Amino acid sequence: MGRKAKAESSELANRSVEEPLFYQVVGQKAACFYLRRAIENQRVAHAYLFTGQAGIGKSAIALDFAAALLCEKFDSDSGHAPCRTCVQCQLTARLQHPDLHIVAPIPGKAAVRRMEEARKASGSENAEEKPVSATTQAEDYAEVPITEIVDKKLLEAIAEKAQDPYVPVLLHFPVLLLRSLSILIEQIRILIKQTYRMPFQARRKVFILFHADRMNINTQNAFLKVLEEPPPHTHFLLACEGEGTLLPTIRSRCQPITLPPLLETDIEEALQKRKPELGESVPLIARLAGGNFWQAMELARIDWKALQALAVGYLAECARLDPSELEKFYEKLLSEEFGGYRIALGTLQLFIDDVAILKAERQIGKDMHLILSHQGCRDRAEKLLNIFQAADPERALQALQTACDSLERGYTPNSVLTALSFRLHHALGPKQDTKSTAKHSETAQRKGKVRNNDITS
């Protein structure tokens, strides 16, 4: 762990006593209330199974729950556990407590051996052919044994997890390892030995298994032995995205805690606290995050003003349908700079949703007081409706969904976007005569015409 990580961990250790249990959990009030009652009444089960999609707080809840179990006040004043000030809490905050054991997926011996052999073969064949600029992530570790890479990356992941429990535990692993990661039977055998030892410093031991669904049948059977008859003062916290691969006997011996996707309001509130500089982009990010707070934090890195300009600008070009100009947008829409096509097209989809809301308000002649996703683009949406009064938002949304489905299936991106451009062009409908739109646009009254790209201004 580097100096920076140590310094940040020190800040974590000096938390205020006023910070309550589950203070770093976003939403999930029902699960937090249930576990808080279990702690206050000291009726904690020996095993819990946290399930739900990625980024919704399984790790955040498990880590804070572990902190309460290891806190010195748990037995004497459980209502105030974790206190955040005792030695146990300080060590747990850094994820360095000797009685807190973390188990995460790693590659097996056979996978490591295959990767070592493949790396040596590719290195000997291409050593003289590839320039330095062509080095890949795998080649950065060309002289380092795979096992050392795994240990290093696992330590980095745990350090990151101590700073932010929403950081994926597998985030730091090289891409070439991800497919082979699993919880090995050797790890479970070590876990079993640790369970039968006395606690080293606290009064109990806590084992957290991240991605517990990455255990194969043999590994699960080995784990089941200690799960059926656990030693006293031992607690297991399992976290996984899908419990379908876990044996029914394991599921039946755990208290199930199913976590739903986060509400948009919960994500908005958390983003406003963590990233107040996002301003009007917060509702847009919350909707695109799909209930995943980690995804929301990643989306917060994007230049949203530039992305909004890109999405609305592309729609304006679809109105003109100039192939040479549209080609310039395709590369940007697919660029990872804006999170890939899912985020770019999702941003456009929410803009068209706003157009649909405004059109419905015009038709009924009443403000429905609905919050727009693109708060700062209301004028652009109004201009679009002024210019294309026959626009069909539902048809445009169907075209976007078809394009996303086609891209997911692996169709040629440029061909898919070309087809999407034609569909959006037809969904916008004919441009209104300037005389009919003059009353909606001061620019039209002054110049006597309205350009299609006015919706991007």
C-alpha positions in Angstrom: 0.0 0.0 0.0 1.4 3.4 -1.0 1.9 6.4 1.2 -1.2 8.1 -0.3 -3.4 5.1 0.6 -1.9 5.0 4.1 -2.5 8.7 4.6 -6.1 8.4 3.5 -6.6 5.3 5.7 -5.4 7.4 8.7 -8.1 9.9 8.0 -10.6 7.1 8.0 -9.4 6.0 11.4 -10.1 9.4 12.9 -13.8 9.5 12.2 -16.1 11.4 14.5 -18.1 9.5 17.2 -21.2 11.2 15.8 -21.1 9.1 12.6 -23.9 6.5 13.0 -24.2 3.0 12.0 -24.5 2.6 8.2 -23.6 6.2 7.7 -21.8 5.4 4.4 -24.7 3.4 3.0 -26.8 5.1 0.3 -30.5 4.3 0.6 -31.4 0.7 1.6 -33.3 1.9 4.7 -35.3 -1.3 5.2 -32.2 -3.5 5.4 -30.3 -1.1 7.6 -33.2 -0.9 10.0 -33.5 -4.7 10.2 -29.7 -5.1 10.9 -29.7 -2.2 13.4 -32.4 -3.8 15.4 -30.5 -7.1 15.4 -27.4 -5.3 16.8 -29.4 -3.3 19.4 -31.1 -6.5 20.6 -27.9 -8.5 20.3 -29.7 -11.1 18.3 -27.2 -11.4 15.4 -27.3 -14.5 13.2 -24.1 -16.4 12.5 -24.5 -15.8 8.7 -26.1 -13.3 6.4 -26.4 -13.4 2.6 -26.6 -10.0 0.9 -27.8 -10.2 -2.7 -28.6 -7.6 -5.3 -27.1 -6.1 -8.4 -23.7 -4.4 -8.5 -23.2 -1.0 -6.9 -26.3 -0.9 -4.6 -24.5 -1.2 -1.2 -23.9 -4.8 -0.3 -20.3 -4.2 0.6 -21.1 -0.9 2.4 -23.7 -2.6 4.6 -21.5 -5.7 5.3 -18.4 -3.6 6.2 -20.4 -1.3 8.6 -22.1 -4.3 10.1 -18.7 -6.0 10.7 -17.5 -2.8 12.3 -20.4 -2.9 14.8 -19.7 -6.6 15.6 -16.0 -5.9 16.3 -16.5 -2.7 18.2 -15.7 -2.8 22.0 -19.1 -1.3 22.8 -21.1 -4.2 21.1 -21.4 -6.2 24.3 -21.8 -3.3 26.8 -23.6 -0.6 24.8 -24.7 -2.2 21.5 -26.9 0.8 20.6 -23.8 2.9 20.1 -21.7 0.3 18.2 -19.6 1.0 16.2 -18.3 3.9 18.2 -15.7 4.8 15.5 -13.1 5.7 18.2 -12.0 2.5 19.9 -9.0 0.6 18.7 -11.2 -2.1 17.1 -13.1 0.5 15.1 -9.9 2.2 13.9 -8.5 -1.0 12.6 -11.8 -2.0 11.0 -12.0 1.3 9.2 -8.7 0.5 7.5 -9.8 -3.1 6.9 -6.7 -4.2 8.9 -8.4 -5.8 11.9 -6.8 -9.2 12.7 -10.3 -10.6 13.4 -11.8 -9.3 10.1 -11.1 -11.8 7.3 -11.9 -10.8 3.7 -12.2 -13.5 1.0 -12.4 -12.4 -2.6 -12.1 -14.3 -5.9 -8.6 -15.0 -7.3 -7.4 -17.1 -10.3 -6.8 -20.8 -9.7 -3.5 -22.6 -10.2 -4.4 -24.0 -13.6 -5.5 -20.6 -14.8 -2.3 -19.0 -13.5 -0.2 -21.7 -15.2 -2.0 -21.2 -18.6 -1.6 -17.4 -18.4 2.1 -17.7 -17.5 2.7 -20.0 -20.5 0.7 -17.8 -22.9 2.5 -14.7 -21.7 5.9 -16.3 -22.2 4.9 -17.6 -25.7 3.5 -14.2 -26.8 6.5 -12.4 -25.3 9.1 -14.5 -27.1 7.3 -14.2 -30.5 6.6 -10.5 -30.4 9.5 -9.0 -28.3 11.3 -7.6 -31.4 8.2 -6.7 -33.4 6.2 -4.5 -31.0 7.2 -0.9 -30.4 7.2 0.4 -26.8 4.0 2.4 -27.5 2.1 -0.9 -28.3 2.6 -2.3 -24.8 -0.7 -3.6 -23.2 -1.8 -3.9 -19.7 -0.7 -7.5 -19.6 2.8 -6.6 -20.8 3.2 -4.1 -18.0 3.5 -7.2 -15.8 5.6 -9.3 -18.2 8.4 -9.8 -15.7 6.2 -10.3 -12.6 4.7 -13.7 -11.6 0.9 -13.9 -11.9 0.6 -14.8 -8.3 2.4 -11.6 -7.2 0.1 -9.6 -9.5 -2.9 -11.2 -7.8 -1.6 -10.4 -4.3 -0.7 -6.8 -5.2 -4.1 -6.2 -6.9 -6.0 -7.7 -4.0 -4.2 -5.4 -1.5 -5.0 -2.4 -3.7 -8.6 -3.5 -3.9 -8.9 -3.8 -0.2 -7.3 -0.4 0.3 -9.7 1.2 -2.1 -12.6 -0.6 -0.4 -11.6 1.0 2.9 -11.8 4.4 1.3 -15.1 3.8 -0.5 -17.1 0.6 0.0 -18.8 1.1 -3.4 -15.6 0.5 -5.3 -15.8 -3.0 -7.0 -13.5 -5.4 -5.3 -12.3 -6.7 -8.7 -11.7 -3.3 -10.1 -7.9 -3.4 -9.9 -7.4 -6.8 -11.4 -5.9 -6.8 -15.0 -8.4 -7.7 -17.7 -6.6 -10.9 -18.6 -7.4 -12.3 -15.1 -11.1 -11.3 -14.7 -12.7 -14.4 -16.4 -10.7 -16.8 -14.3 -11.4 -15.3 -10.9 -13.2 -17.5 -8.3 -13.2 -18.3 -4.6 -10.9 -21.4 -4.4 -11.3 -24.4 -2.2 -7.8 -23.6 -0.8 -9.1 -20.2 0.4 -12.1 -21.9 2.2 -9.7 -24.4 3.9 -7.7 -21.5 5.2 -11.0 -19.9 6.3 -12.0 -23.0 8.2 -8.7 -23.1 10.1 -9.1 -19.4 11.0 -12.7 -20.0 12.3 -11.5 -22.6 14.9 -8.9 -20.2 16.3 -9.7 -17.9 19.2 -10.2 -14.2 18.3 -6.9 -12.4 18.2 -8.0 -9.0 19.5 -11.8 -8.6 19.5 -14.4 -10.8 21.2 -15.5 -12.4 17.9 -14.4 -13.0 14.3 -16.1 -11.8 11.1 -15.6 -13.3 7.7 -16.7 -11.3 4.6 -17.0 -13.2 1.3 -17.2 -10.9 -1.7 -18.7 -12.4 -4.8 -19.7 -15.6 -2.9 -21.5 -16.8 -6.0 -18.1 -17.4 -7.6 -17.6 -20.6 -5.5 -17.9 -23.9 -7.4 -19.7 -26.9 -6.0 -16.7 -28.4 -4.3 -15.8 -25.1 -2.7 -19.4 -24.6 -1.5 -19.5 -28.1 0.0 -16.3 -27.4 1.9 -17.7 -24.1 3.2 -20.9 -25.7 4.1 -19.2 -27.8 6.8 -18.2 -24.8 8.9 -21.5 -22.9 8.0 -23.6 -25.8 9.5 -21.7 -25.9 12.8 -19.9 -22.6 13.2 -17.7 -22.0 16.3 -19.1 -19.5 18.8 -18.7 -15.8 18.2 -18.1 -16.3 14.5 -20.1 -14.5 11.8 -20.1 -14.9 8.1 -21.3 -12.1 5.7 -21.7 -13.3 2.1 -22.3 -10.8 -0.7 -23.2 -11.8 -4.2 -25.1 -10.4 -7.2 -27.1 -13.6 -7.8 -27.7 -16.4 -5.3 -28.8 -18.9 -8.0 -25.4 -20.6 -8.2 -25.3 -21.1 -4.4 -26.4 -24.4 -3.0 -29.8 -24.4 -1.3 -28.2 -25.7 1.8 -25.9 -22.6 2.0 -28.8 -20.2 1.3 -31.0 -21.9 4.0 -28.3 -21.4 6.7 -28.0 -17.7 6.1 -30.3 -14.8 6.9 -31.3 -13.5 3.5 -30.9 -9.7 2.9 -32.1 -8.9 -0.6 -31.2 -5.3 -1.6 -33.3 -3.6 -4.4 -31.8 -1.2 -6.9 -31.3 2.3 -5.4 -34.0 4.9 -5.8 -33.1 7.9 -8.0 -33.8 10.2 -5.1 -31.3 8.3 -2.9 -28.7 8.6 -5.6 -29.4 12.2 -6.1 -29.1 13.0 -2.4 -25.8 11.1 -2.2 -24.4 12.8 -5.3 -25.3 16.2 -4.0 -23.3 15.5 -0.8 -20.3 14.0 -2.5 -20.2 16.0 -5.8 -22.0 19.3 -5.2 -20.3 20.7 -8.3 -22.4 18.6 -10.5 -25.3 21.0 -10.2 -28.2 20.3 -12.6 -26.5 17.2 -13.9 -27.4 15.2 -10.8 -30.9 14.1 -11.8 -29.6 13.1 -15.2 -26.8 11.0 -13.7 -29.2 9.4 -11.2 -31.6 8.2 -14.0 -28.8 6.8 -16.2 -27.2 5.0 -13.2 -29.9 2.4 -13.2 -30.0 2.1 -9.4 -26.2 1.6 -9.2 -24.4 4.1 -7.1 -20.9 3.1 -8.3 -22.1 3.6 -11.8 -23.4 7.0 -10.8 -20.0 7.9 -9.3 -18.3 6.8 -12.6 -20.8 8.9 -14.6 -20.0 11.9 -12.5 -16.5 12.0 -14.1 -18.1 12.8 -17.5 -18.3 16.3 -19.0 -22.0 16.4 -19.0 -22.3 19.7 -20.8 -20.3 18.3 -23.6 -22.3 15.1 -23.7 -25.6 17.0 -23.7 -24.3 19.1 -26.6 -23.3 16.0 -28.4 -26.6 14.2 -28.0 -28.7 17.2 -29.0 -26.3 18.1 -31.8 -26.7 14.6 -33.2 -30.4 14.9 -33.1 -30.2 18.2 -35.0 -28.0 16.5 -37.7 -30.6 13.7 -38.0 -33.1 16.4 -38.9 -30.8 17.6 -41.7 -29.7 14.0 -42.6 -26.3 15.1 -44.1 -24.2 11.8 -44.2 -20.9 13.6 -44.1 -21.9 15.5 -41.0 -23.5 12.5 -39.3 -20.2 10.5 -39.7 -18.5 13.0 -37.4 -20.9 12.2 -34.6 -20.7 8.4 -34.8 -17.2 8.2 -33.4 -18.0 10.5 -30.5 -21.2 8.6 -29.7 -19.2 5.4 -29.5 -16.3 6.9 -27.6 -15.4 5.8 -24.1 -14.8 9.5 -23.3 -18.6 9.8 -22.8 -19.0 6.3 -21.3 -19.7 4.5 -24.6 -22.9 4.3 -26.7 -25.1 3.2 -23.8 -24.5 6.5 -21.9 -24.6 8.7 -25.1 -27.8 7.1 -26.4 -29.3 7.0 -22.9 -28.6 10.7 -22.6 -30.4 11.3 -25.9 -33.3 9.1 -24.8 -33.8 11.2 -21.7 -33.8 14.4 -23.8 -36.5 12.9 -26.0 -38.4 11.9 -22.8 -38.3 15.6 -21.9 -39.7 16.5 -25.4 -42.5 14.0 -24.9 -43.4 15.6 -21.5 -43.4 19.1 -23.0 -45.5 18.0 -26.0 -48.0 16.4 -23.6 -48.3 19.6 -21.6 -48.9 21.5 -24.8 -51.7 19.1 -25.9 -53.5 19.3 -22.6 -52.8 23.0 -22.1 -51.6 22.4 -18.6 -48.2 22.3 -16.8 -47.9 18.9 -15.2 -45.0 20.0 -13.0 -42.8 17.1 -14.0 -39.1 17.3 -13.4 -37.1 17.2 -16.7 -34.0 15.1 -16.9 -32.1 17.8 -18.9 -33.1 20.8 -16.7 -30.7 23.1 -18.6 -32.0 22.0 -22.0 -35.6 22.9 -21.7 -35.3 25.8 -24.2 -33.8 23.4 -26.7 -36.6 20.9 -26.3 -39.1 23.8 -26.7 -37.4 24.9 -29.9 -37.5 21.4 -31.3 -41.3 21.2 -30.7 -41.7 24.7 -32.3 -39.8 23.5 -35.4 -41.1 19.9 -35.6 -44.7 20.2 -34.3 -45.5 16.7 -35.7 -42.5 15.1 -33.9 -43.3 11.6 -32.6 -41.2 11.1 -29.4 -42.5 7.5 -28.9 -41.3 6.5 -32.4 -37.9 8.1 -31.7 -37.6 6.2 -28.4 -38.4 2.9 -30.1 -35.7 3.7 -32.7 -33.2 4.3 -29.9 -34.1 1.0 -28.2 -33.8 -0.9 -31.5 -30.3 0.7 -32.0 -29.2 -0.3 -28.5 -30.4 -3.9 -28.9 -28.6 -4.1 -32.2 -25.3 -2.8 -30.7 -25.6 -5.3 -27.9 -25.9 -8.1 -30.4 -22.7 -7.0 -32.0 -23.9 -5.4 -35.2 -21.6 -3.0 -37.0 -21.8 0.2 -35.0 -21.7 2.7 -38.0 -24.4 0.7 -39.8 -26.6 0.7 -36.7 -26.2 4.5 -36.1 -26.9 5.2 -39.8 -30.2 3.3 -39.5 -30.9 5.1 -36.3 -30.3 8.5 -38.0 -32.9 7.7 -40.7 -35.4 6.5 -38.1 -34.9 9.6 -36.0 -35.3 11.8 -39.1 -38.7 10.3 -39.8 -39.7 10.4 -36.2 -39.1 14.2 -36.2 -41.5 14.6 -39.1 -41.6 17.6 -41.5 -40.2 21.0 -40.6 -42.9 23.5 -40.0 -43.3 26.5 -42.3 -41.5 29.5 -40.9 -44.8 31.5 -40.8 -46.3 28.9 -38.4 -43.3 28.9 -36.1 -42.7 32.7 -36.1 -44.9 33.2 -33.1 -42.8 30.7 -31.1 -39.4 32.1 -31.9 -38.0 35.6 -31.7 -35.2 34.5 -33.9 -37.7 33.5 -36.6 -39.5 36.8 -36.3 -36.2 38.7 -36.8 -34.6 36.6 -39.5 -37.7 35.1 -41.2 -36.4 31.6 -41.0 -35.4 28.9 -38.5 -32.5 26.6 -39.0 -32.6 23.0 -37.8 -29.5 23.3 -35.7 -31.2 26.0 -33.6 -32.2 23.2 -31.2 -28.6 22.9 -30.2 -28.1 26.6 -29.4 
